[in-house]
Amino acid sequence: MDIEQQIAEKVRAAIESGSPLAIRGGNSKAFYGYPAAGKPLDVSDHEGIVEYDPGELVLTCRAGSRLSEIRATLAKNGQHFPFEPPGFGDSATVGGTVACGFSGPSRPWSGSLRDYLLGVKMVNGAGEVVQYGGQVMKNVAGYDMSRLLAGSMGTLGVLLETSFKVLPLPARELTLEFECDQAEAIEKANRWSGQPLPLWGAFWLDGKLQVRLSGAGSEVDQAVSRLQPNAVHENSNSWFQLREHQLLFFRDTSNLWRISLPPSTPPLDLNSECLLDWGGAQRWYITELPAAEIRQTAAAAGGYATLFRGAADVEIFHPQPPGLRRLQERIRQALDPHGLFDSGRMWQEG
């Protein structure tokens, strides 16, 4: 269903009345970030594929399209989103996926959501329908702007359509299991990432490193012989469970912290339950340690910490350098001069 004009009219009406808007799609990621202030603007009915040519490896769909339905369409044509975006629920939409900017377990090897986002159509803060980028992966005018919208949490405008580069599904996929401690897992994952191996995922939990190989059958088989794992699994569901936070680790109701680090960083001294992903570049911690201690530890290691899910009285995002904060504010004011969209979603005002 195409309700582009209705959405644009609601934005223009909000400008006239001075009423902030809170953009909503499937609401599957409402837990992330600060609560959005404003009147809900539901875009979930703006859905459907606008254009899809499997031969060109390009798909354009409306922002309210269900992520699961788009995935199913791609799979029928032997294709997928290589960056494995998590849905965190069946109601997840493509627009919300772009707005949050999350990428899944393949991220270090496949690239991020931003790397596959070719262009977007949106309603800006002036009530105008504008388009950035296109359907060809090249540096055309506006291409950087479309990438900027990935992870913007709806603070720059209302996404209407998104165009993605997609890729063929791999011919073969295996999961290798290695028994080792966290330090050894970090060493192995980083060493193997620098070798010509078909790696497509590496995570460690509870003394086991799981490595996903993805590619041509012969290439995968040769890698198995070379790496000599303790066990080999076909069609492992662990990657889906990791991506969607369905592993037992994520069911703990304590604060869930996401720490981004250089992948070769040794284990952090946080004395908390840890899941290591992205070969060491992304680490999840279940802990009630003070936020200041967690952030100081992350910063000392060259990284940053985000409260992904947890207590409402904790600052969610890592403090930004003043220069970066000013730059973001200028961009937001240029695209949303009336402060219409999701005020406070990414930071607490005042």
C-alpha positions in Angstrom: 0.0 0.0 0.0 1.3 3.4 -1.0 0.4 6.1 1.6 3.3 8.4 0.8 1.1 11.5 0.3 -0.8 10.9 3.5 2.4 10.6 5.5 3.8 13.8 3.9 0.5 15.6 4.7 0.7 14.5 8.4 4.2 15.9 8.6 3.1 19.2 7.1 0.2 19.4 9.5 2.5 18.8 12.4 4.7 21.6 11.3 1.8 24.0 11.2 0.6 22.9 14.7 4.1 22.8 16.1 3.5 19.2 17.3 6.5 16.9 17.5 6.2 13.4 15.9 7.4 10.0 17.0 7.8 7.7 14.0 6.6 4.2 14.4 6.8 1.1 12.2 6.7 -2.4 13.7 7.8 -1.1 17.1 10.1 -4.1 17.5 13.1 -1.9 18.5 11.3 0.6 20.8 13.4 -0.7 23.7 16.5 0.9 22.1 17.5 4.5 22.9 15.5 7.0 24.9 11.7 7.3 24.6 10.7 9.4 21.6 8.7 12.5 22.5 5.7 13.4 20.3 2.6 12.2 18.6 2.9 8.8 17.1 3.2 8.7 13.3 2.5 5.2 12.2 4.1 4.3 8.8 3.6 0.5 9.0 0.9 0.5 6.3 3.3 2.1 3.8 4.6 -1.3 2.6 5.3 -3.4 -0.5 8.1 -3.9 -3.0 8.5 -1.0 -5.4 11.0 -2.7 -7.7 13.1 -5.8 -7.6 15.3 -7.2 -10.3 17.1 -10.3 -9.1 19.4 -10.1 -12.2 20.6 -6.6 -11.1 20.8 -7.6 -7.4 18.9 -4.5 -6.4 15.7 -4.3 -4.3 13.6 -1.2 -3.5 10.8 -1.4 -1.0 8.6 0.9 1.1 9.7 1.5 4.6 6.8 -0.2 6.3 7.5 -3.5 4.6 8.0 -6.4 7.0 11.6 -7.4 7.1 10.6 -11.1 7.3 8.5 -10.8 4.1 11.3 -9.1 2.2 13.8 -11.8 3.4 11.4 -14.5 2.2 11.1 -12.9 -1.2 14.8 -12.7 -1.6 15.3 -16.3 -0.5 12.8 -17.5 -3.2 15.2 -16.0 -5.7 18.3 -17.4 -4.0 19.4 -14.1 -2.5 19.7 -12.3 0.8 20.8 -9.3 2.8 24.5 -10.1 3.4 24.7 -7.8 6.5 22.1 -10.0 8.3 20.0 -7.3 10.0 18.3 -8.4 13.2 14.5 -8.0 13.4 14.0 -8.6 17.2 10.4 -9.6 16.4 8.1 -10.5 13.6 6.8 -7.0 13.3 10.2 -5.5 12.3 10.0 -3.2 9.3 12.7 -2.3 6.7 12.5 1.3 7.7 13.1 0.6 11.3 15.9 -1.7 10.3 17.6 1.2 8.5 16.8 3.7 11.2 18.5 1.6 13.9 21.3 0.6 11.5 22.0 -2.8 13.1 24.0 -5.4 11.3 24.2 -9.1 12.3 26.9 -11.7 12.9 28.5 -11.4 9.4 29.2 -7.7 9.8 33.1 -7.8 9.9 33.3 -9.9 6.7 30.2 -8.9 4.7 30.1 -5.2 5.5 27.5 -3.2 7.3 23.9 -2.1 6.4 25.3 1.2 5.3 27.5 -0.5 2.7 24.5 -2.0 1.0 22.1 1.0 1.2 22.0 2.5 -2.3 19.4 5.2 -1.7 16.4 6.4 0.2 13.2 8.4 -0.3 12.0 10.4 2.8 9.9 13.2 4.1 12.2 15.8 5.6 11.4 18.3 8.4 10.1 20.8 5.9 7.4 18.4 4.8 9.1 17.8 1.5 9.4 14.4 -0.2 13.1 14.1 -1.2 15.2 11.3 -2.6 18.9 10.6 -2.0 21.1 8.1 -3.9 19.7 5.7 -6.4 19.7 2.0 -7.4 23.3 1.8 -8.5 26.1 1.4 -6.0 28.3 4.4 -7.0 29.1 7.7 -5.5 26.3 9.8 -7.0 25.0 13.0 -5.5 23.3 12.3 -2.2 24.8 8.9 -1.7 26.5 9.9 1.5 23.3 11.4 2.8 21.5 8.0 2.3 24.2 6.3 4.3 23.9 9.0 7.0 20.3 8.1 7.6 21.3 4.5 8.6 21.4 4.5 12.4 19.8 8.0 12.7 16.9 6.6 14.8 14.3 8.6 12.9 15.7 11.9 14.0 16.3 13.2 10.5 13.1 12.5 8.7 10.5 9.8 7.8 11.8 7.1 5.6 9.5 6.2 2.7 11.5 3.9 0.5 14.9 2.2 0.6 17.0 0.6 -2.1 19.5 -2.1 -1.3 22.2 -4.1 -3.0 21.5 -7.8 -2.3 23.7 -10.9 -3.0 23.3 -14.5 -3.9 22.9 -17.0 -1.0 26.1 -19.0 -0.4 26.3 -22.4 -1.9 27.4 -24.0 1.3 27.5 -23.1 5.0 29.0 -25.0 8.0 29.6 -24.1 11.6 32.8 -25.2 13.3 33.1 -25.5 17.0 36.3 -25.1 19.1 36.7 -25.5 22.8 38.8 -22.6 24.2 38.8 -19.7 26.6 37.9 -16.2 25.6 41.6 -15.1 25.1 42.3 -18.0 22.8 39.0 -17.3 20.9 40.1 -13.7 20.3 43.5 -14.9 19.1 42.0 -17.5 16.8 39.3 -15.3 15.3 41.7 -12.5 14.5 44.4 -14.8 13.1 41.9 -16.5 10.8 40.3 -13.3 9.7 43.6 -12.3 8.2 43.8 -15.5 6.2 42.0 -16.4 2.9 39.2 -18.3 4.6 35.5 -18.1 3.8 34.7 -16.7 7.3 31.1 -15.4 7.8 30.8 -15.3 11.6 32.7 -15.9 14.8 31.3 -15.8 18.3 32.4 -17.2 21.7 30.2 -18.1 24.7 30.7 -20.5 27.6 34.0 -21.9 26.5 33.1 -22.5 22.9 34.1 -20.6 19.8 31.8 -21.0 16.9 33.0 -20.1 13.4 30.8 -20.0 10.4 32.2 -20.8 7.0 30.2 -19.7 3.9 31.0 -20.0 0.2 31.6 -22.5 -2.5 31.5 -26.1 -1.4 35.2 -26.9 -2.2 36.3 -23.7 -0.4 34.4 -24.5 2.7 35.6 -28.2 2.8 39.2 -27.1 2.4 38.8 -24.6 5.3 37.4 -27.4 7.6 40.4 -29.6 6.9 42.7 -26.7 7.6 41.2 -25.5 10.9 40.6 -28.9 12.5 37.5 -28.1 14.7 36.3 -30.1 17.6 32.9 -30.4 15.9 31.2 -29.5 12.7 27.5 -28.6 12.4 25.3 -28.2 9.3 22.3 -25.9 9.3 23.2 -24.5 12.7 20.4 -22.4 14.2 22.8 -20.7 16.6 23.4 -17.8 14.1 19.7 -17.0 13.9 19.5 -17.2 17.7 22.5 -14.9 18.0 21.2 -12.4 15.5 17.8 -12.2 17.1 19.0 -12.3 20.7 17.3 -15.6 21.4 20.2 -17.4 23.0 19.8 -18.2 26.7 22.5 -15.5 27.4 20.2 -12.7 26.3 17.2 -13.9 28.4 18.8 -12.5 31.6 16.9 -9.4 32.7 19.9 -7.5 34.0 21.4 -4.7 32.0 22.7 -5.7 28.6 25.7 -3.7 27.5 27.2 -3.6 24.0 30.9 -2.8 23.8 32.6 -2.0 20.5 36.3 -2.5 20.4 39.3 -3.2 18.2 38.8 -7.0 17.5 42.2 -8.1 18.9 41.6 -6.4 22.3 42.3 -8.9 25.1 39.4 -9.8 27.5 38.2 -6.9 29.5 38.4 -6.8 33.3 34.7 -6.5 34.0 34.1 -9.7 35.9 30.8 -10.2 34.1 29.2 -12.7 31.9 30.3 -12.1 28.3 29.4 -13.1 24.8 32.0 -12.2 22.2 30.8 -11.6 18.6 32.2 -10.2 15.4 35.5 -12.0 16.1 36.0 -9.8 19.2 34.9 -6.4 17.8 31.5 -6.6 19.5 31.2 -7.8 23.1 28.0 -8.2 25.0 28.0 -8.1 28.8 25.2 -8.9 31.3 26.1 -6.8 34.3 24.9 -4.5 37.0 28.3 -2.7 37.3 28.2 1.1 37.3 27.9 2.7 33.9 31.0 4.8 34.6 33.2 1.8 35.3 32.0 0.0 32.1 32.6 3.1 30.0 36.0 3.8 31.5 37.0 0.2 30.8 35.8 0.4 27.2 37.4 3.8 26.5 40.8 2.6 28.0 40.7 -0.2 25.5 40.0 2.1 22.6 36.2 1.4 22.4 32.9 2.6 23.6 29.9 1.2 25.5 26.1 1.4 24.9 23.4 0.3 27.2 21.5 -1.8 24.7 18.7 -2.8 27.0 18.2 -2.1 30.7 17.6 0.4 33.5 15.9 3.6 32.6 18.1 5.7 34.9 21.3 4.9 33.1 22.8 7.1 30.3 22.3 4.9 27.2 24.9 6.1 24.7 28.6 6.7 25.2 29.3 10.4 25.6 30.2 12.0 22.3 33.1 14.4 21.7 31.9 18.0 21.6 32.9 18.4 17.9 30.9 15.3 16.8 27.9 16.4 18.8 27.9 19.8 17.2 28.2 18.3 13.7 25.2 16.0 14.4 23.2 18.9 15.7 24.0 21.0 12.5 22.8 18.1 10.3 19.7 17.6 12.3 18.9 21.3 12.2 19.4 21.3 8.4 17.1 18.4 7.8 14.6 19.0 10.6 14.6 22.8 11.4 11.5 22.5 13.5 12.8 19.7 15.7 9.8 17.6 14.6 11.2 14.1 14.7 11.9 12.0 17.7 13.3 14.7 20.0 15.5 13.0 22.6 15.6 9.6 21.0 19.4 9.5 20.7 20.2 11.9 23.6 18.6 13.5 26.5 17.8 17.1 25.9 19.1 19.7 28.3 
